[in-house]
Amino acid sequence: MTIADSSDFDVAIVGLGPVGATAALFLAEAGLRVAVVERERAIYPLPRAVALDGEVVRAFQGLGRAEGLCALLQTLRPGDRAGFANSRREWLFGQELADFGVNGWQPLYLFDQPELEAYLREALEAQEGVSLFLGETVTGFDDTGEVVRVETSARRLSAAYLLACDGAGSPTRKALGIGWASLGYDHDWLVVDIELRPGHTLPQDTLQVCDPDRLSTFVAAKDPYRRWEFRLNPGETAEAMLEEETLASLLDPWTPRGTYVLRRKAVYQFHAATAERWQVGRIFLLGDAAHQTPPFLGQGLNAGLRDVFNLAWKLPRVLSGAAPPTLLSSYEAERGPHASDMVEWAVALGRLMEHLAATEAAEHAGEAPPAFDASRQSAGYGQGREAPPLREGLVVQEQVSDTGSAGYLFRQPWVQKGDGPAFPLDEVLGKDFALVSLASQALTPETQAELARLGVASVSLEGFALARGRYDHALAAGEAVIVRPDRYVFGHTSDALSLEALLKRLSEALGFAP
């Protein structure tokens, strides 16, 4: 770790949770000078988030850290699945969890947050360009239009940009006067974390239990840990729910007393909301400071890390002069709707639980079930809904659709050459933009010059063989695809869009004058 004498940085980050720590690591790896201010000296010792997805591992792959990250993550156990159950915990529907996905990694991994935070802290302490100011509180900040001046309880510093990764109660967001846009889900839930002991009778499934008497979620978290979330019923108080006997009685139907040790208990209000603004001048909101979601999809932390990956290639490009500052306005344009889509999906999943519980209650009472909107079941795991695309910003918008490539993550199969070892496709693409095709492109000198000006590498996959997975369907259709540094598809050639026209669209999207 470097403690700089200078108070001038490229980026200042408020908050050293997983989102702030990841932002510091990625930006420093890109060559920026980063300051992080964190009010706590020690890592928070209890679990909060429990799941990471393949997109996160893929992003760490770009830093050469996928294997190090995966060493902390639990891969699938035999029989792992996620789905919905009735009050007797009988399986209704869901999906078996896959061991390989679009990102070239397992789509879902389980982890223990204190372990992850320790890994990130250790990486930061060895990373050049990072200054950690622990045990300090931000007491004020001022965006001058040229820099952001930050005052902490111990020092003054300045940076070209400020990233607020300071949580759901973000003092930065409040100081900026930014409110929440509610998506209509606010319920109190009891969260219980345990550590297993011999003799337990718990399944490996993750279950949304649609019990008319009490909705609940069971998460088979990383061994030896498990989690429950129990929705509070009307009239119940947090104090009563946190009593020892109440907790034990809720867990009794699952496993005998003595087969677990309580690790954490807390009552939270699950919110569904996004910030009304994500950027004010040189200040950006990331993670829980920008969006809050019910945890049913396990996407709270993953969404915050997507915020990081979005800015992690744009800020260095702007600060180096390779793109104008207007590029940064695409952050909110892209991440805002994408996060809203994910939050709305989590809300829909919660509504599906409510509907299934009401249906069972009606059956018990001999009454007609409530009316069912068939589209509601798409909220369930494995029921046809996929991660949303980027719908605005740096994408060819007319190519964004349910069957399109633009706005979606570019598929990453594992490939090999000859008898060589298999490796993930991104290793061929480089770290910047890439123009990817299955066969070599005949490029004019003018096109080559434009690729160089925009920082786009031309990559042919001729001679490579698929070892696992498949190519993006735009490639399979014989088109050339422009892949962004964060591995989202900007767009692809087609009968209606030549390569030259596609590059012109990219130049305009990056903010260069026509």
N, C-alpha and C positions, 0 to 999 in steps of 0.2 A: 504494500500500500504506500502511495506517495502522499505526503502532506505538503501541499504547495504553500510557499510563502505568499505568493500572489493571491489577491482576492478576485482575480478575473478568470472566468471560466467560460467555456462554450455553453454548457448546460448546467443548471442547478436543479436538483431533485429534492422535493420535500417528501420524506417517508421512505423507510428502508424495509418495507414488507416485500413479499415476492415480486410485486409489480415494480416497485422502485428499484430493487436490487437488480432485477433483470434489465430494466432500462439503463441503469448505470453500466452494467456489464456490456451490453450490446453497443452502446454509444462509445464507450471507451475502446472497445475492440475496433470500432470504425475510426479511431484516431482522435476523438474529441476529448477535451479536458472537462471532467465531470466532478461536480461537488454534490455530496448527498448530506442532507441535514436530517437527523433522526433523534427524536426526543428520548427514546429508550436506549440504554446501552446494551442490554441483553436481548437475545431472541425470545419472542413470546413462546412459552414452553408447552402450550396446549394446542391440539389440532383445531383447524378451522376448515379450510378446503381439503378435499381428500382425493380428487380426480384430476388428471391431466390428459389431454388428448394428443393424437398423433401430430397435429399441426405444431404443437409446442416442441415435441421432440425433434421434428423436422427443422424448426428454426434453430434449435441448439446444435443440430447437425451442421448448420452453416458456420458455426464457430468452432467446429471440431470437438464439441462437447456432448454429442448425443450419447456416446457410450458411458461417459461419466454420469450424465443425468439418469440413464437407464439403470445404472447400478443402484439407484435409490428407489426405483419404481418396481412395483410388483407386476409381473406379467400374469396372464390369465392362468387360473387354476382349472382343472378339469370340471366341466359342468357350469362354469360361470355364465350367468345370463341375467338379464334385467327385464322386468315386466310388472304386470298388474295382478293383484290377488284379491280374493273376496275376504270376508271377515274371518273365515276359517283358514286363511292363508293358502287357499287352493289357487293354483295358477290359472289365470284367465287368458292372457296373451302377452306377448313381448318378443324378445329376440335373444338368440344365442350371441354372445359377444365374439367378434371376429379377432383373429390374430394377425391380420394384415389389412391395411386400408389404403385409401387414395393417397395418403402422404408417405407411403412406403414404410410405415411403422404400424404397430398395433393401434387401433383407433382409440382405445381407452386404457389408461394405466392408473393404478392406485398408489398413493404415496402418503407419507406422514409429514405434515407441514413443518414441524420443527427440524426434521432431517433436511428437508429441501432448503429451508432458510439458512441452515448451517453450511450447506454446500455452496450456496450463493455468496454468503459472507466470506467463506474461505477463498472463493474465486476472486472476489473483489479485492481482498487484502493482497493478492498476488498480482493484481492487474495494474499496469502502468496507466497513469492518467486519471486515477480516481482518488479523490480526497473525501474521507468519511469524517463527518463531524457528529459524533455520537453524544447523547446526553444533552443536546442543544435543542431549543425550541425556537421556531420562527416567530418573531415578535412583530414583523412588519415587512412589507415589500412595496416596491414602486417601479412600475413600468414607465421608463422615460421615453420610450419610442425607439431608443438606440440600444439600451440594455435594460435588464431587470436588476434593480438593487435590492438585496435581501439582507435584512437585519435579524440576527439570531440572539439568543440570550448570552452569547459569548463573543460574537464577531460580526463584522460587516463583509459582505462579498457581493460581487456582481457577475452576471452571466448574460449571454446573448438571449437565452431562453430559459424559462422556468417550467418544470413539469411537476404538477401537483399529484402525488401518489399517496395522499394522506388520508385515505379511507372514506367510509360512508359519511362520517361527520366532518369531512374536510373543512378545516378552518380557512383554507385558501379559497375554496368555492364560496363559502359564506362571506368572506371579506370582499369577494368580487360581486356579491349580490345576486348570484345565480341560483334560481329555484329549480324545483323538480317538475318534470312532466310525468304525472302519474299514469300508469297503465292499468289501474283498477284492481290491485290485489294487495290487501294489507291484513294479515292474520298473525296471531301470536302462536308460536310453536315452541315446544320444549325440545331441546337437543341434548341427547345423552350419548357420551362416548365411553366405551369400556375397553379393558384389556382382558383377553380370554384367559381362562384357566382350564385345566383338564376336566373333562366330563360335560362340557357344554353341548347343547343340542341345536346349535344355530346353523342355518343353511349357508351356502355360498352365493345364493341368489341375492340380487338387489331387488327389493320388492316395494311397490307402491300399494299399500294395503287399504282397500276401499271399504272400510268397515263403517256402517251407518252410525255406530256408537262413537267412533273416533277415527279420523283419518290418520294414517301413520306411514312412515317410510323407514325401511330397514336397509342399511348399506353394509355390504360385506367389504369393509375397508381393508387396507393393507394389513396382513397378518402381523401381530396378533390382535388387531384392533377391529372393533365393530361400532356402528353408530345407529341410533334411532332418532327420528324426529316425530313427535306426537303433537297434533294440532290441539290447542286448548279449546274446550267447548265453552259456550256462553256461561258466564258466571264464575268460571274458574280463575284463580289468581296465580301469578307467578310464584308467590311465596308458598302456597299450598302445593303446587306442582313440584317444587324443588325439595320438599320434605323427603327424608330417607325412605319412609314406608311407602309413600306414593310412588317414588321411583321404582322401588322393588316390586310393587304390585303391577306396574306397567310391564316390567320385564319378566315377571313370573310365567306368563303363557309362552314365552320364548325359550327360556333356559332356566335351570334351577339356581337358586341362590347358592353362592359359594363357587360358581363356575366362572365368575368374572370379578374384576376389580374396577370400580368406578374411576374414570379418568377425568371426565368433565361433565358438568351439568349447567345449563343456561337456558333462559327463556328469551327468545328474540321475536321481534315482529318482522316477518318476511315481507319485503317490499317489492313492488314492480314499478320501476321508474327510471327515467334517464334525465340527465341534466339538460336544462333548457338551452344552454350553450356549453360547448366543449373547449372553446378558445376565446380568449380576450387578449388581443394584441399579441404579446410575446409569451403569454401564459397559457398552458394547456392542462386540461384535466384528464387523468387516466385512472383506470381501475374503478374501485368502488366510489371514488370521488365523482365519476361520470355516469355510472349506471349501477342499479341494484336489481337483483333478480331473485325470485324464489329458487331454492337449490335443487329442484326436482330433476333438472338436466345435468347437474354438476358442472355448470358452465360459468359460474361467477369469476373464478380466478382465470380460467381460460380466456374469457372475454377481455379481462384486464391485460393479459399477456398479448392478445391480438392488438390492443391499443399500442403496446410497446413496439411490436413488430412493424406496425404501420408507420410510426414516426422514426423508427431506428434507421431507415434508409433515406427518409426525406430530409431530416435535420442535417446529416452530414453533407448531403448534396447541396443544400442551400448554403450552409456555412462555408463550403469550399468554392462557392460561386458557380457550380455546375448547373444550378437551376435558380430561378428567381424566387424570392420569399413567398410569392403567391402560391407556390406549390403546396405550402403548409395549410392552405385553406381546404385542401382536399381531405385533411385528416378528419374533421368533423363530418364532412359530406359523405365520407365512406364509412367511418366507424359508427356514426350516430344511427343511421337506418339499420345497419347490420346488427348492432347491439339491441336495438328495439325489436327487430325480428326475433332474436334469440330470447329476449325477455318475454315477448308475447307468446312464444312457443312454450316457455316454462309456465306461464299463466294458463294457457290452454290445457297443459298437462294437469295442472291443479284442478281446473274445471272438469276435466275428464274423470278425475278421481271422485269429485263431488257427484257427478252424474252416475257413476257406477255404484257408489254407495247409496244414492237415492233409489236406484233401480232395485238393489237388493232389499232395501227397507220396504219398498212397495210389494215385492214378492212375499216377504214375510207377513205383511199385513193383508195379503190377498187382494191388493189393489192393482189397478192398471199402472204400468211403469211410466215414468215421465217421458215426454216426447224427446226423441233423440235425433240430433243433427248428425248425419253420417260422417260429415267432414270432421267432427270433433275427435273421432277415433284416430285421425292422422297425427294427433299430438302424442300418441303412444309410441314407445320404443319399437322400432322395426315396422311401423305401420305406414311407411311410404314417405314420410317427411325427411328431408335432408337439410344439412346446414345451408343457410341462405347465401346467395352471392352478394358481392358488392354491386349495388344498383346505380351508384353515382360516382363521380370523381374520375379517377384515371382508368376508365374502362370504355370500350366501344359499346355504348349503351344499347344499340339496336341488336347486338349479339348476345345480350344478357337475356336468358330465358330458362325455363325449366329443363330444356334439352341443350342449351348452349354451353360454350366453354368460357366466354368472357365473364369476368367477375367471380369465377370459381377458382379454387386452388388447382393448379396444374398437376395432373397425376404424376406421381413419382414411383414408377416401377423400379425394381433392381435389375441392372443390366450387366452384361459382361462382353468382353472381346476375346474371341477365340476360346482357349482353355483357361483364361485368366479367372481370377476370383470375381464373384458378383459384388456389385456396389450400388448404392443409391444414385439415381439419375442426376440429382442436383449437383453431384460432384463434377459432372461434365459441363454444367451450365455456367459455372462461375458465380460470382457474388452480386453482379449487377444485372441489368436487363439482358435478356437473351432472345435472339430470333432463332427458333428451333424448328427444324424440319427433318423428315426421315431421310431425305436425299439431299445431296449437295445442291446449293442454289447457285445459279449463274447470275452474279451480281455485277451491275455496271459500276464503273468507277465513281459515278455520282452517288449511287446507292451506298457503296462502301464508305464514302466520305460522310454521308448522312448518318450511317450507323455509328461511325466513330464520334461524330459530333454529339450524338445523343447518349453515348456510352452503352451501346447495344452490341453484344458479342454475337457473331453468327455461328451457330452450332448445328452441325449435321450429325444425325444418329446413324448414318450409313456405316455398316460394319459392326454395329452393336447387336447383340441378341438379348431378348427378354429372358431373364432368369426367374423373375417372380412379378406378378401383377401384369398390367397392360398399359399401353400408351394412351394418352389423352385422345378422346375420340376425334378432336379436330385434326390431330396428326394422322390418325388412321384414315381420315378423309382426304389426305394428301395435301393439306394446307400447311402454311408456315405460321407459327404461333409466336407472338411476343409475350414473354413471361417477365413479370416484374421482379425486382429483387426480393420481395416478400412471397414470391411464388404464386401470386394470383395472376390470372391471364388478363393481359390488357386487351387483346383482340387477336384475330387471325385473318389471314387472307381468305378471299372467297371470290366467286364470280362477280360480286358487286363491289369488292374492295381489293384493289391491287396492293402489292407490297409498298409501292411508292406512296399510295394514298394512306396506307396504314401507318407508315412512318410520319407522314404529315400530321395525322391525327395524334400520334404520340407527342410530337413536338409541341403542338398546340396544348395538349393536356398537361405537359410539363410546365407550361407558362411562357414558352418562347413566342415572340411576335411572329405572325405569319410571314 
